[in-house]
Amino acid sequence: MNIFSDQYSLSNEKPKLSPVRLPAYDDRGEKKHICSIFDFEEMLDNYVIEMEIRNYSENTIKTYKSIIRNMIDYMNNEEKLYDEKHFLASFKRYIRDLRKNKDVAQNYIYLNTVVSKKFLEFNEIHFLDEIKNPKRTKALPKSLNEKEVHDLIESVVIAEDDSQMKRTAKIRDKVILSLLYSTGLRISELVKLNKKDIDFDERTIRVRGKGDKDRIVLFDEKTKDLITNYIENENPDSEYLFINKNGRKLTPRYVQLMIKRYAKEAGIEKKVTPHVLRHSFATHLLKNGVDIRVIQQLLGHSSLSTTQIYTNVDMDTIKTVYDQARDWVLI
């Protein structure tokens, strides 16, 4: 999953007015803590519901919920949190403490700031409007080379003494590895695939991605053969393409651990994740001359700049393309 996408546009435009006059006072004339004025727990529940309605991925919802939960807990423990000024100061301390005491990455600081602000804005609370989003690093995701991808997929070996259950799992796992690299699917998209969305004649799959946007992805002939064999012999009945031994959809966590296990068996020292396979798919297409706008469409990116981050071409490839272009110009 890309957590720095345009999913931060959840909140609608709202008037920048506090829903209550602050500071507020109790019956004894004492200032009330902001966390006793606003029902942040209910607000969080409503925010999660809204993300579910808008088809945010399970991983994104889990991450956002955790971030907001931690921010609320911190504010609950703050003393003299009476008004917007105190809330702003407390949030700055919260971010400072994250940076100093938790040893978290800069991108996590960025994500905490953005998600907290959008959560409050969604609930018409604009205490953090003057907070500027911190810079985030733009480290490019790693990719595998073609041999490493081949070794990863071929590391799934079916032994003669494998039980039927183990054999089925291995066949399924090999299809998953091949399909992730063949299509560039997100893991959240992969685990929700339905057989009815596959067109074997055209070698395409209709995928519902982020923001409920549909797109068409392609797969190659070898992957087609793997999928066909898997469905006919191992999973003929379920509506879902990938299921566990109990007939339920696979979880993203299973796929992550499965890929990690086979990467180790293949002798690949790099960290290998579904996202790495997605990036490798894009990088290898670009290196082989596919237009970046075609790759953008296949990946389901709304912004070309996002695709450019995914497609990190090595310098040798850049030099080769450059020299070929210069030779043509100089002829």
N, C-alpha and C positions, 0 to 999 in steps of 0.2 A: 504494500500500500504506500502512495506518495502523500505524506501528511502535510505538505506545504502547498496543497492545491487550492483552487478557488472555492473550496468548501467553507471557507470562512465567511461567505456571503449569506449565512443562514438568517441573520436578523434583518428585518425590514426597516425602512426609514421611519423613525419615530421622533416626535418632538423631544428635544433635549431638556426635559424638565423632570425634577425628582418627583416621584409619585406621592411623596409626603413631605411636609415641612420639617426640616431638621435644624437644630436638635429637637427631639420630641421629649415630653416629660411624662412621668407616671403620676399616680394620684397623690404622691407625697411631694411632688414638685421636683423630683430628681431626674436628671437626664437619663434617657433610656439607651441601652446599648443597641447599635444598629442591627445586630443579629437577633434582637428581640422584636425589632420593628418589622423587618422583612423576613418572610418565611422562605429562606433560601433552600430548604429541603424540598418544598413543593415546587419551587422554581426550577430546581435541578431535575425533578421528575418530569416536569412539563417540557423542559429542554430536551431531555432524552427521548421523549415521545415524539417531539418535532423532528429530531434527527432520524428516528426510525421511519416516520412518515415519508421523509425525503430520501429514504433509501441509502443512508450512510452505511458504510460497512460495519460489521460487528467490531472489528479491531479499532476503527476510528471512534465509534461510540464509547468503547471501553476506555480508550486513551483519554478522550475529552472528559468523560465522567470522572475518571481518576484525578485529572488535573483540577477540575472544579471542586471535587470533594476535598482535596488537600487545601485548596485556597479557602474554602468555607471553614474548615477545621482550624486553620491558622487564625482567621478573623474571630472565630468564637473565643479564642484564648487571648485576644488582645484586650487590654484594659482601656477605659476611657474612649471607646470607639463610638463617638456620639454624632458625628456629622461627616459631610463629604471630605472636609480637610483632613480629619483624623483617618478616614478610610484610605484616602490617597497615600498618606504617610505610612500607614500600616502595610499597604500593598507594596510600596517601595522597599520596606524592610523585608517583606516576604521574598521578593525577588533577590534582594541582596543576600539573604540567608541561604536561599537555594544555591546561589553562585558560590558562596564561601564555604558553606558547611556540608552541602550534599555532593559536591564534586560532580556536577552534572554538565553535560555538553552545552555549548552555546545555543545549539538548535532547540534544546529542551527549554532553555530560558525564553527563547523567542516564542515557542509554542505555548508555554504557560501564560505569557503576557497576552498573546492574541486571543487564545481561547477564553481566558478570564474576562477580557474586555467584551468579547462578543456575547458571552453568557449574560453579563450585566446589561448590555445594550438590548438584548432580546427581551429582557424583563423591564425595559424602560428606566434603567438605572445608569446614569452617565457619570459616575464618580471618577472613572479612569480615562476620560476623554483626552486629558492633557498628557497622558503617558504615551511616549513614542515607542513604537515597536523596536526592540533591540535588533542589532544586526545579526544575521545568521550566516553560518558558514555554508559554502556551496561545494562541499566535497563531492566529487562525482562518484556515483556508485561503481563498484568493481564489476568487471565482467570476466567471463571465461573465454578462453580461445576455443577455436573449433575442435581441437583435439580433446580438450578437457570436457567439452559438452558430449562428445562422442563417448569418452571413457565413462562419464557419469551415467549415461543411458545404458551402456553396455555392461555396467557393473551389476545390473539386475540379472542374475543368472538363476535359472530354474534347474534345480537338481532332481535327479531321478527319484531320490528318496523323500522328496518334499511331500507333505500331506496335501490333500486337495485344498484345504483352507489356505495353506501357505502358498500353494501354487497360484490360487486365485488372487491373493494379495500381491504377489510379485508381478503377475500379469497386469493388474490394475496400476501398480506403482510405475511400471515401465511406460504405460500409456500416459500417465500423468506427467512424467518427466519429458517425454517426447512432445506432448501437447503444449506444455508450458513454453518450451523452446520454439515450437513450430508456430505458435500463435501470438506469443507475447502477452498472454492473459494475466490479469491480476489474480492473486490467490483467492480473493473474495468472489471473483467471477467464476473461477474454476470450480469451486465446491458447490456452486448453485446450478451448474449446467444441467439442462434437460435434454434428453435424447431427441425430443421433437424439434429442437432448435438446430439440429445438425442436418445439413444437406450433403449427403455423400456424393451425389453426382457432381455438384459444383465444388465440393471440398470447402464448404463454408460453415460457420456457426454464427447464429444470431445471438449476440451477447448484450445483456442489460448491465451497463456500467454505472459509474458515478452519476448522481443526479438523475437517475432513471433514463439515461440516454442510451438508446440502442445503437449498436454498430455491428458490422460484419467483419469477422476475422477469417483468415485462411489457414488451412493445414495442408501438409504435403502428402504425397502418395504413401510413403512409408508409415506415417502416422495414421493415415486412413486405414491401412491394413491392420495396424495394431488395435485401433478402436473397433473395427468390424469384428475381429477375432474375439476381443474382450466381451463385446455385447452378446455375440452369438453363443459363446461357450461359458461365460462366467457371470454375466449380468443380463439375462434376457427379459426380466420382468419389471424391474424398477423403472419409474419415470426419470429418476436421476441417473446421470452417467456414472458418477462415482459414489459408491456406498461402502459401508463397513460390513463386518460379518453379521451384524444384526439388521442389515437392510436400511440403515439410516444414512443420511448424508455425512460425508467426511467433514471433519473440522479443519479449519486452517492450521491449527496447532499440529495435527497429525501430519499434514503435508510438509510443514516446516521440519519436523523431526525426521520424517522419512527422507527428505532430501539431504539433510545433514548426515544421516547414517550412510547413504549410498555414496556421498561425496568422500567420506572417510574411506570407504571400501575401494573407491576408485583412486585413492592416493592423492586427492586434490587438497592442497594445504590452504587454499583460500577459503574464506567463509562463503558458503553457498546457500542461498535462500531463493524462494520463488521470485523475489524482486531482482536478484542477480541474473536469473534466467531470462526475465523480461528485458533487462538491460542488455544482456548478451544478444538476444533476438534482434533488438533495435540496432545495436552496434554492428553486428555482422551484415545486416541488410544494407546499412549505410556504406560499409566498407566495400560491398559488392555493387555499388552504384545505384541503389534504390533512392529515389528522390525523398528528401526529408519530409515533404508534405504527405507523401504516401504513408510513410512510417507514422506520422502524426495521426493519420486517420486510423491505421491499424491499432495503434496504442490507445486511441480514444481520448487524446489530449485536446482540450479546447484552445490551448495556447501553444503556438509553435515554440516559444521559449522553453516550455517544459520539455518538449521533445529534444531540444538541443542539449539540455542537461543530461538526458538519458543516453544520448548518442555520443559518447566520448571516443573519438577515433584516434588511434595511436599515431605518433609523429611519423613513423615510417610510411604509413598509408597516406598521410597528408603530403609528404614529400614526393611520393610516387605520382599521385594525382597532379600535384603542382608541376612536376617536371614534364609529365605527359602533355599538360596544357601548354606549357611554355614551348615545348618542341613543336607542337602543332602551330602555334602562333608564328614561330620563327621560320617555318617552312616557306 
